[in-house]
Amino acid sequence: MKFRASQVFKTKVFMTSLANATAFTTYAVYYISQLGLNPFELLLVGTVLEATVLIFEELREWLPIRMAGGCRLLPGCW
């Protein structure tokens, strides 16, 4: 059975999106049911998570260009 590259890509994107949606939903349910966070605390947790992702994504883009060793110093850098 052969698959076209577009089929493989679309399947990968779908599975990744499904996994992300499931994980974030599970986290939200856990935060509410087990930790008993109120809406303001949930807002703070979400803000910190998003800010952390933003900062580290920007660092990943910025560091390989400006470091003397180049891209070899960061794992997963291309």
BELGIMO-V902720 format. One record per pair of residues at least 6 apart in sequence whose ideal C-beta (glycine too) atoms are under 6 Angstrom apart, sorted by the first residue. I is the first residue (numbers start at 1). GAP is how many residues later the second one is. If there is no record, write none. Layout:
BEGIN
i & gap
I & GAP
I & GAP
END
This chain:
BEGIN
i & gap
31 & 6
64 & 7
64 & 10
64 & 13
67 & 6
71 & 6
END
